[in-house]
C-alpha cells in the first residue's frame, strides 16, 4: 500500500467544480446502463430506469428472464464490420510499414472489440502514443480506450467542430485519499495534472511526484508530441449534427427490451405455477380434525356429492394472445433495430444467390454502411497520426522493427461486408468486368480471393501463362517440302 502524500490543505478548500460535470455524469450513467443491456444484465439495467420500489414489488418474487437482443444487435454489427479484417492500402506511402503497424498493434482485434462497445455505448476512442514494445524497444502504440474516461471540451455553438482540448481522466486511491489523474491533449502537447477529490469535487491540485510512486515512472507536466495533431481520435457510432457524442444502437429499443423480458418472464412464471396443480379430495380423507395441513397447501377437501372422486384443479392456460404479443414485439425489434431475420437464418424462403441474400439484408447492410462512414474517417486519422509519430521520432514497428520510408499519407481502407462469399457468382461478375475492360485480372483476383498486391500479381501472371495459346509457326521463308523436292528432279 502506498502511503498518502502529505497534503497541507486550508480549513476551507477552494471549489474548482464538480467532477464529473452534470452533463458528463449523465453520459457516463448512460454508458453504464447500455453496457448492462449489452452484457444481458437487464434486471439491473431497468431497475435504474424504473422506480426501484415498484419495480422490486412487481418482480421481487418472479424469476426474471432476459432475452439479450441488445447483445445480439451489437455482435451482428461488429461481425459485419470487422469479422473480416479491412484491407489497408497505401497509394504512394510505405505499405510494408503500414502492414507491420496494423499487425503489431493487433488492429484486427482492436477494431472488432471497438465496434462491439461502440454499438452499445455510442462512442469509441483510440489513442496513439509511443512506448515500449514486446522487445523492449520504443515503438508506436495504438490503443482502443474506453469512452468512460473521455472528457472533450465541446464547442457549445458548433458541436461538429473538433474540440481544441480533450481530456482523459480517471480516479485512483492512495491511502484513504481519492485523486483524479488528468491527461489533457491539445495539438502538439499533452499536459498532466493530479487533483485531490473531496465529495466528488476538485479541491486541490497535487504535485506529479505521486504518479512516480503509482505508475512507476516520472511524468512531466508537459509532454510535446512533436506533431501538430492531437493523439486522441473519437469515433461516434452515429449521431446527428447538433451533438458531439454518438448514439447507442439501443437508445430507442430499451422499452421493447423491457416489454419482451416482462412478457416472457410472466408467461414462464405462470406456466411454472400451474405445472403443480392442487388436488381436491372427498370429505373425510384428511386428518381427524378435518383441517387442511398448513404444511401442504397443494391439497383441498370438498364435500362429497355427485363428483366426489379425487381430481386436480387445472387452469386452462389461454396464452395464445401472450405469444402473439411476443412475436409482434420481436418483429418490432427487427424493424427498429434494422436487423433482418435472414441474417440469423430465420427468414422466410431460401436465398438462391449472394445477390438475393444482399437484397434481403438491405436494411442491415445500410446500417453497417452508416457505421463505416465514421470508422473510415476515424481509422484513417489514427493510422495517419501513427505514421507522423513514427516519422518524427524515428520509431520502428513489429518484430523486425520496420521503420517508415517516405512521407506519411492517409491510407485507403477497404471494408469487407461480413457476408458469406458466393465465389461462383463473384467470379462470373469479375469475368464480365474483365471482358468489358472495366478492371484488371489482378484487381479481380484481389477482390475474389482477398490476396494482397504481390500475391495477386503472381497468380495473374501464372494464369496468363497457363491460358496462353500455342499457335503453329508458319513457313514464311518458303522452305520446300518433300513433294516440292521431288518435283524439282522431274524433267519434261
Secondary structure as UniProt FT lines:
FT   HELIX           22..38
FT   TURN            39..40
FT   HELIX           42..49
FT   HELIX           52..59
FT   TURN            60..61
FT   HELIX           69..82
FT   STRAND          87..89
FT   HELIX           95..104
FT   TURN            105..106
FT   HELIX           107..121
FT   STRAND          123..132
FT   TURN            134..135
FT   STRAND          138..145
FT   HELIX           147..149
FT   STRAND          150..152
FT   TURN            156..157
FT   TURN            159..160
FT   STRAND          166..174
FT   TURN            175..176
FT   STRAND          177..186
FT   TURN            187..188
FT   STRAND          189..198
FT   TURN            199..200
FT   STRAND          201..206
FT   HELIX           209..215
FT   STRAND          222..224
FT   STRAND          232..236
FT   TURN            241..242
FT   TURN            249..253
FT   HELIX           254..273
FT   TURN            274..275
FT   STRAND          278..282
FT   TURN            283..284
FT   TURN            288..289
FT   TURN            294..295
FT   TURN            297..298
FT   STRAND          299..302
FT   TURN            306..307
FT   STRAND          311..313
FT   HELIX           320..337
FT   HELIX           341..344
FT   HELIX           354..360
FT   HELIX           362..393
FT   STRAND          396..397
FT   TURN            398..401
FT   STRAND          402..403
FT   STRAND          412..414
FT   HELIX           423..435
FT   TURN            436..437
FT   HELIX           441..449
FT   HELIX           453..466
FT   TURN            476..477
FT   HELIX           482..489
//
